[in-house]
Amino acid sequence: MRYFILLGFLLLLFSKPVTAQAPNQFNFQGVLRNTSNQLLSNVSVGMRVTILLGSSSGTVVYQETYSPNPKTNDNGLITLEVGTGVVLLGNFSAIDWSAGSYYIRTEADPGGGNLYSIQGVAQLLSVPYALYSQTAKTAPTVKLNDLLDVNTNGVTAGQVVKWNGTVWSAADDLAGAGGSDNWGTQTVVSNSSLSGNGTASFPLILASQGASNGQVLKWSGSGWAPQNDADAQALTIAGQTLSISGGNSVTIPSGADNSPTNEIQSLTLNGGNLTLSLGGGTVFLPDNSPFNELQVLNLNGNTLSLLPAGGSVTLSNNQWGTFGDDIVNTNIGSVGIGTGNPASKLHVYASTGSGIRGEAVSGFGIYGKSNAGSGVVGESIELSGVSGNSTNGNGGFFRTTNGVALRAEGKVVLTGFVGIGTEDPTQNLSVNGTAGKPG
């Protein structure tokens, strides 16, 4: 397939001083197409660039290739920085761009190698200015008086150059020393609002116009005049027209609330009557007492009160209390539960079920102790007065120092083995010791 190249140039033109160091390179761009005029997009291309002096077939002064190969973009455009490649011949920085006309020859291998099948030559019509400036001579010194339309003859210190209609010539600076507003012989046109003539001796200032201390300048429609610094204006409404004195008026849209009497209202309470001012109406509150809304409980000794004015009650003496994790009663008498006539320190009466039930994982379910009398007394019309049940340990344990450890009136029913003098009975009745009868 045969390819051809469309050349274009993009030269970097520098505007640095002639003594500055210019980059030894310039940019070159070209577009690659095939014989069907289709762009060769995004391909790596082998390129060789040659600079020729005098003609398209003139003396080769510089030649270079590029590594890595440059690549075209989506539009088939390839960009080279001439002077930065792999040098094959010459010295780019030593080219004398003022020696004559120069030509650039580009050769391309679309396959990315060095079989250059595409060739184009074009004249560098504009020498890269920044490169040429390196060999340019120093610019001559130019003075103001060297200009043809400037005449500085007879100039003195402080004068300026002023156009006289023909040339620029020396003239006095009418601004005066120190930059004051001296207008020279010109006439200042003013009115009564200004004073002074614009000279250094009489600069322009605002005229007092008879103003007194504290007044301001206000526009009267035709000029500025002193007036008091006060806005004595008032709003008025007439129908749907809202006006400000000394100002303008606006029309309130139809349907808007233009009443001046119903905007600011207040609530008042008179007895049980709650009233909204400006014709807002009155309602009667059935509960108008200010003392029964927020109440507080208060305890003072045995007196419990509801404040304010809620009354009070006297609490009876409470002899129950706590001691650590225990509940205690300091009563020196007896406590009755289910009975109003306790016969012992704790008397529990139940018409059905158990009067007292004690359960313990370890220790005693019920423990009763008395210096005189019975530690535990159980009475029952039916079933058992005292019932003991234990998985491990003693279902019932009775001990006395003096007296009877266990007294039973009526029948005594024992199931299982019973031991007397032994804690490990093996028979229904096991006796360890001597058995006898009284008398």
C-alpha positions as CSV (number, residue, x, y, z in Angstrom):
1,M,0.0,0.0,0.0
2,R,1.3,3.4,-0.9
3,Y,1.3,6.3,1.7
4,F,1.9,10.0,1.4
5,I,2.4,12.8,4.0
6,L,0.7,16.2,4.2
7,L,3.2,18.6,5.7
8,G,2.4,21.5,8.0
9,F,4.6,23.6,10.4
10,L,4.2,25.0,13.9
11,L,7.3,27.1,14.8
12,L,7.9,28.4,18.3
13,L,8.5,32.1,18.1
14,F,10.1,33.5,21.3
15,S,9.9,37.1,22.5
16,K,12.8,36.9,24.9
17,P,15.6,39.5,24.9
18,V,18.3,39.0,22.3
19,T,20.8,38.1,25.0
20,A,18.6,35.3,26.4
21,Q,19.4,31.6,25.7
22,A,16.8,30.3,23.2
23,P,15.9,26.6,23.1
24,N,17.7,24.7,20.3
25,Q,14.6,23.2,18.8
26,F,11.4,24.0,17.0
27,N,8.1,22.1,16.5
28,F,7.1,20.3,13.3
29,Q,3.6,18.7,12.6
30,G,2.3,16.6,9.7
31,V,-0.7,14.6,8.9
32,L,-0.4,11.0,7.5
33,R,-3.0,9.6,5.1
34,N,-3.1,6.5,2.9
35,T,-3.8,6.5,-0.9
36,S,-7.6,6.4,-0.1
37,N,-7.1,9.7,1.7
38,Q,-7.9,8.0,5.0
39,L,-6.1,9.2,8.2
40,L,-3.5,6.9,9.7
41,S,-4.6,7.2,13.3
42,N,-2.8,6.1,16.4
43,V,0.1,4.4,14.7
44,S,3.8,4.4,15.6
45,V,5.9,5.9,12.8
46,G,9.6,5.8,12.1
47,M,10.7,9.4,11.2
48,R,13.9,11.0,9.8
49,V,14.2,14.8,9.4
50,T,16.9,16.5,7.4
51,I,17.7,20.3,7.3
52,L,19.0,21.4,3.8
53,L,20.7,24.7,2.9
54,G,20.1,26.6,-0.3
55,S,17.5,24.3,-2.0
56,S,15.3,21.2,-1.7
57,S,18.4,19.2,-2.8
58,G,21.0,21.5,-1.2
59,T,23.7,20.7,1.4
60,V,22.6,18.6,4.3
61,V,23.5,20.6,7.5
62,Y,21.6,18.5,10.0
63,Q,19.9,15.1,10.2
64,E,18.1,13.2,13.0
65,T,15.8,10.3,13.8
66,Y,13.6,9.7,16.9
67,S,13.6,7.1,19.7
68,P,11.0,6.1,20.7
69,N,9.1,6.5,17.5
70,P,6.5,9.3,17.5
71,K,2.8,8.3,17.3
72,T,0.0,9.8,15.4
73,N,-3.2,10.9,17.3
74,D,-6.8,10.2,16.4
75,N,-6.6,12.7,13.6
76,G,-3.5,11.3,12.0
77,L,-1.4,14.2,13.3
78,I,2.2,13.6,14.2
79,T,4.3,16.1,16.2
80,L,8.1,16.3,16.2
81,E,10.5,18.5,18.2
82,V,13.2,19.1,15.6
83,G,16.6,19.4,17.3
84,T,15.8,16.9,20.1
85,G,16.1,13.6,18.2
86,V,19.0,11.1,17.7
87,V,21.6,13.0,15.7
88,L,22.8,11.4,12.6
89,L,24.7,14.4,11.1
90,G,25.6,18.0,12.1
91,N,25.0,20.1,15.1
92,F,21.6,21.8,15.4
93,S,22.8,24.5,17.7
94,A,25.5,25.4,15.3
95,I,23.2,26.1,12.3
96,D,23.6,29.7,11.0
97,W,20.0,30.6,10.2
98,S,21.2,33.8,8.6
99,A,23.3,32.0,6.0
100,G,20.5,31.6,3.4
101,S,17.2,29.8,2.8
102,Y,16.6,26.5,4.5
103,Y,14.5,23.4,3.6
104,I,13.2,20.6,5.7
105,R,12.9,17.0,4.4
106,T,10.7,14.5,6.2
107,E,10.8,10.8,5.7
108,A,8.4,8.3,7.2
109,D,8.1,4.6,7.7
110,P,4.4,3.8,8.7
111,G,5.6,0.3,9.8
112,G,7.7,1.9,12.6
113,G,11.1,1.0,11.1
114,N,13.7,2.8,9.0
115,L,12.4,1.8,5.5
116,Y,11.3,5.3,4.7
117,S,8.8,5.1,1.9
118,I,7.2,8.5,2.4
119,Q,9.2,11.7,1.6
120,G,8.3,15.4,1.6
121,V,10.4,18.5,1.3
122,A,9.3,22.1,2.1
123,Q,11.0,25.4,2.5
124,L,11.3,27.0,5.9
125,L,9.7,30.2,4.7
126,S,10.2,31.8,8.2
127,V,13.4,31.2,10.0
128,P,12.7,30.2,13.6
129,Y,13.1,33.7,15.1
130,A,14.3,32.7,18.5
131,L,17.1,30.6,16.9
132,Y,18.0,33.4,14.5
133,S,18.1,35.9,17.3
134,Q,21.2,34.1,18.8
135,T,23.2,35.3,15.8
136,A,21.6,38.7,15.5
137,K,23.7,41.8,16.2
138,T,23.1,43.9,19.4
139,A,20.4,46.5,18.8
140,P,21.6,50.1,18.6
141,T,20.9,52.6,21.4
142,V,18.0,54.9,20.4
143,K,17.5,58.3,22.2
144,L,14.3,60.3,22.3
145,N,15.7,63.1,20.2
146,D,16.6,60.6,17.5
147,L,12.9,60.3,16.6
148,L,11.9,62.5,13.7
149,D,8.8,63.9,15.3
150,V,10.4,64.9,18.6
151,N,12.2,68.2,19.3
152,T,13.9,68.4,22.7
153,N,16.0,71.5,22.0
154,G,16.2,73.8,25.0
155,V,14.6,71.4,27.4
156,T,15.0,72.2,31.1
157,A,14.5,70.2,34.3
158,G,10.9,69.5,35.2
159,Q,9.6,70.0,31.7
160,V,7.5,67.4,29.7
161,V,7.1,66.5,26.1
162,K,3.8,68.0,24.7
163,W,2.3,67.8,21.2
164,N,2.1,71.2,19.6
165,G,0.2,70.2,16.5
166,T,3.2,69.3,14.5
167,V,5.9,67.7,16.7
168,W,6.5,66.7,20.3
169,S,8.4,69.5,22.0
170,A,9.5,70.5,25.4
171,A,6.9,72.4,27.5
172,D,6.2,73.3,31.2
173,D,4.4,70.8,33.4
174,L,1.2,72.6,34.2
175,A,0.3,70.2,36.9
176,G,2.8,72.1,39.1
177,A,5.2,70.9,41.8
178,G,3.7,68.4,44.2
179,G,0.9,67.3,41.9
180,S,-1.5,70.1,43.0
181,D,-4.6,71.1,40.9
182,N,-3.0,74.2,39.4
183,W,-4.8,74.6,36.1
184,G,-2.6,77.5,34.9
185,T,-4.4,80.1,33.0
186,Q,-7.5,78.0,32.2
187,T,-10.8,79.2,33.5
188,V,-12.9,76.9,35.8
189,V,-16.6,77.0,35.1
190,S,-18.6,76.4,38.2
191,N,-21.8,77.4,40.1
192,S,-22.7,78.3,43.6
193,S,-22.2,74.7,44.8
194,L,-18.4,75.1,44.3
195,S,-15.8,77.6,45.5
196,G,-12.2,78.3,44.3
197,N,-10.8,78.6,40.8
198,G,-8.7,75.3,40.6
199,T,-5.3,76.9,41.3
200,A,-2.9,75.9,44.0
201,S,-3.9,79.0,46.0
202,F,-7.6,78.5,45.6
203,P,-8.4,74.8,44.9
204,L,-11.9,73.7,44.1
205,I,-14.0,72.8,47.2
206,L,-17.7,72.4,48.0
207,A,-19.4,75.7,48.8
208,S,-21.1,75.9,52.2
209,Q,-24.2,77.5,50.6
210,G,-25.3,78.8,54.0
211,A,-25.4,75.3,55.6
212,S,-25.4,75.0,59.4
213,N,-23.5,72.4,61.4
214,G,-25.0,68.9,61.0
215,Q,-26.8,69.5,57.8
216,V,-26.4,67.4,54.7
217,L,-26.7,67.9,50.9
218,K,-30.0,66.7,49.4
219,W,-31.0,66.7,45.8
220,S,-33.9,69.0,45.2
221,G,-34.6,67.8,41.7
222,S,-32.5,70.5,40.0
223,G,-29.5,70.8,42.3
224,W,-27.9,69.9,45.7
225,A,-28.8,72.1,48.6
226,P,-28.2,72.0,52.4
227,Q,-31.0,70.4,54.5
228,N,-31.5,68.9,57.9
229,D,-30.3,65.3,58.3
230,A,-33.8,63.8,59.2
231,D,-36.3,61.6,57.5
232,A,-39.6,62.9,58.9
233,Q,-41.6,60.6,56.7
234,A,-44.8,58.7,57.6
235,L,-46.7,55.8,56.1
236,T,-50.4,56.2,55.4
237,I,-52.9,53.8,53.8
238,A,-56.0,54.8,51.9
239,G,-58.0,51.8,50.6
240,Q,-55.4,49.8,48.8
241,T,-52.9,52.7,48.3
242,L,-49.8,52.7,50.6
243,S,-47.9,56.0,50.6
244,I,-44.8,57.5,52.3
245,S,-44.7,61.2,52.8
246,G,-42.2,62.9,50.6
247,G,-41.9,59.7,48.6
248,N,-44.0,57.5,46.4
249,S,-47.1,55.3,46.7
250,V,-47.8,51.6,45.9
251,T,-51.0,49.8,45.4
252,I,-51.6,46.8,47.6
253,P,-52.8,43.8,45.5
254,S,-56.5,42.9,45.7
255,G,-57.2,40.4,48.4
256,A,-54.4,41.5,50.6
257,D,-55.0,42.4,54.2
258,N,-54.8,46.3,54.2
259,S,-56.5,46.8,57.6
260,P,-54.2,48.9,59.9
261,T,-56.1,47.8,63.1
262,N,-55.8,44.0,63.2
263,E,-52.1,43.4,63.0
264,I,-50.9,43.6,66.6
265,Q,-53.1,41.9,69.2
266,S,-52.6,40.9,72.8
267,L,-54.1,38.3,75.2
268,T,-55.5,39.3,78.6
269,L,-57.1,37.1,81.3
270,N,-59.7,38.5,83.6
271,G,-61.0,35.9,86.0
272,G,-62.1,33.1,83.7
273,N,-62.4,35.3,80.6
274,L,-59.5,35.1,78.0
275,T,-59.7,38.0,75.6
276,L,-57.9,38.7,72.3
277,S,-57.6,42.5,71.7
278,L,-58.8,44.4,68.6
279,G,-62.1,42.5,68.3
280,G,-60.5,39.1,68.5
281,G,-63.2,37.8,70.9
282,T,-63.4,36.3,74.4
283,V,-63.7,32.7,75.6
284,F,-64.5,31.5,79.2
285,L,-62.1,29.2,80.8
286,P,-64.0,26.8,83.2
287,D,-60.9,26.2,85.4
288,N,-59.4,29.6,86.2
289,S,-57.6,28.7,89.4
290,P,-53.9,29.5,89.3
291,F,-53.2,27.1,92.3
292,N,-54.2,23.6,91.1
293,E,-52.2,23.1,87.9
294,L,-48.7,22.3,89.1
295,Q,-48.6,20.3,92.4
296,V,-45.7,18.8,94.4
297,L,-45.6,15.9,97.0
298,N,-43.7,16.9,100.2
299,L,-42.9,14.6,103.2
300,N,-42.1,16.3,106.5
301,G,-41.7,13.8,109.3
302,N,-44.8,11.6,109.2
303,T,-46.8,14.3,107.3
304,L,-47.3,13.8,103.6
305,S,-48.6,17.0,101.8
306,L,-49.7,17.8,98.2
307,L,-48.6,21.4,97.5
308,P,-50.0,23.9,96.9
309,A,-53.4,23.6,98.7
310,G,-53.7,19.9,98.0
311,G,-54.1,18.8,101.7
312,S,-52.0,16.5,103.8
313,V,-52.1,13.1,105.6
314,T,-50.3,11.7,108.7
315,L,-48.5,8.4,108.1
316,S,-48.5,5.9,110.9
317,N,-45.3,4.8,112.5
318,N,-43.4,2.4,110.3
319,Q,-41.3,-0.1,112.2
320,W,-40.1,-2.0,109.1
321,G,-36.6,-1.1,107.9
322,T,-33.5,-2.5,106.2
323,F,-30.2,-3.7,107.5
324,G,-27.8,-4.4,104.7
325,D,-29.7,-6.8,102.4
326,D,-32.1,-7.8,105.2
327,I,-35.6,-6.6,106.1
328,V,-36.0,-6.1,109.8
329,N,-38.8,-5.1,112.2
330,T,-37.9,-3.3,115.4
331,N,-41.3,-4.0,117.0
332,I,-40.9,-5.4,120.6
333,G,-44.2,-7.2,120.4
334,S,-45.5,-9.9,118.0
335,V,-46.2,-9.8,114.3
336,G,-49.4,-11.3,113.0
337,I,-50.0,-12.3,109.3
338,G,-53.5,-13.4,108.6
339,T,-54.5,-12.9,112.3
340,G,-55.1,-9.9,114.4
341,N,-54.2,-11.7,117.6
342,P,-50.6,-13.2,117.2
343,A,-49.7,-15.8,119.8
344,S,-46.0,-15.7,119.1
345,K,-43.3,-13.3,117.7
346,L,-44.4,-14.3,114.2
347,H,-47.8,-15.8,113.8
348,V,-49.0,-16.8,110.4
349,Y,-52.5,-18.1,109.8
350,A,-53.8,-19.6,106.6
351,S,-57.3,-21.0,106.2
352,T,-56.0,-23.2,103.3
353,G,-52.5,-24.2,102.1
354,S,-49.4,-23.6,104.1
355,G,-49.0,-21.0,106.7
356,I,-45.2,-20.8,106.3
357,R,-43.1,-22.4,103.6
358,G,-39.4,-22.4,103.8
359,E,-37.0,-23.6,101.1
360,A,-33.2,-23.4,101.1
361,V,-30.6,-24.9,98.8
362,S,-28.2,-25.0,101.7
363,G,-28.9,-24.2,105.4
364,F,-32.3,-24.2,107.0
365,G,-35.6,-23.6,105.2
366,I,-37.2,-22.5,108.5
367,Y,-35.2,-21.8,111.6
368,G,-36.8,-21.0,115.0
369,K,-35.1,-20.3,118.3
370,S,-36.5,-19.5,121.7
371,N,-34.9,-19.2,125.1
372,A,-38.2,-20.4,126.7
373,G,-41.1,-21.9,124.9
374,S,-41.1,-23.4,121.4
375,G,-38.8,-22.4,118.5
376,V,-41.3,-23.5,115.9
377,V,-45.0,-24.4,116.5
378,G,-47.2,-25.9,113.8
379,E,-50.9,-26.5,114.1
380,S,-53.1,-27.9,111.4
381,I,-56.7,-29.0,111.3
382,E,-55.9,-31.3,108.4
383,L,-52.6,-32.5,106.9
384,S,-49.3,-31.6,108.9
385,G,-48.6,-28.9,111.4
386,V,-45.0,-29.0,110.5
387,S,-43.7,-30.7,107.3
388,G,-40.0,-31.2,106.4
389,N,-38.6,-32.2,103.1
390,S,-34.9,-32.4,102.1
391,T,-33.1,-33.9,99.1
392,N,-29.8,-34.0,100.9
393,G,-29.6,-33.2,104.6
394,N,-32.3,-33.0,107.3
395,G,-35.9,-32.6,106.5
396,G,-36.4,-31.6,110.1
397,F,-33.8,-30.8,112.8
398,F,-34.7,-30.3,116.5
399,R,-32.3,-29.4,119.3
400,T,-32.9,-28.3,122.8
401,T,-30.6,-27.5,125.7
402,N,-33.2,-28.1,128.4
403,G,-36.6,-29.5,127.7
404,V,-38.0,-31.5,124.8
405,A,-36.4,-31.3,121.4
406,L,-39.5,-32.6,119.6
407,R,-43.0,-32.8,121.0
408,A,-45.9,-34.2,118.9
409,E,-49.5,-34.3,120.0
410,G,-51.5,-36.8,118.0
411,K,-50.2,-39.1,115.3
412,V,-46.5,-39.1,114.2
413,V,-46.0,-40.5,110.8
414,L,-42.5,-41.2,109.6
415,T,-41.8,-42.7,106.2
416,G,-38.4,-44.2,105.3
417,F,-35.7,-45.1,107.8
418,V,-35.6,-43.6,111.3
419,G,-32.4,-43.4,113.2
420,I,-32.1,-42.9,117.0
421,G,-28.5,-42.2,118.0
422,T,-27.3,-42.6,114.4
423,E,-27.4,-40.5,111.3
424,D,-27.2,-43.5,109.0
425,P,-30.2,-45.7,109.7
426,T,-30.4,-48.9,107.6
427,Q,-33.8,-50.1,108.9
428,N,-37.2,-48.5,109.4
429,L,-36.0,-48.0,113.0
430,S,-32.3,-48.1,113.8
431,V,-31.2,-47.5,117.5
432,N,-27.7,-46.9,118.5
433,G,-27.5,-47.1,122.2
434,T,-29.7,-48.7,125.0
435,A,-33.4,-48.8,124.6
436,G,-35.7,-48.8,127.6
437,K,-39.0,-47.6,128.9
438,P,-39.7,-44.9,131.6
439,G,-40.0,-46.0,135.2
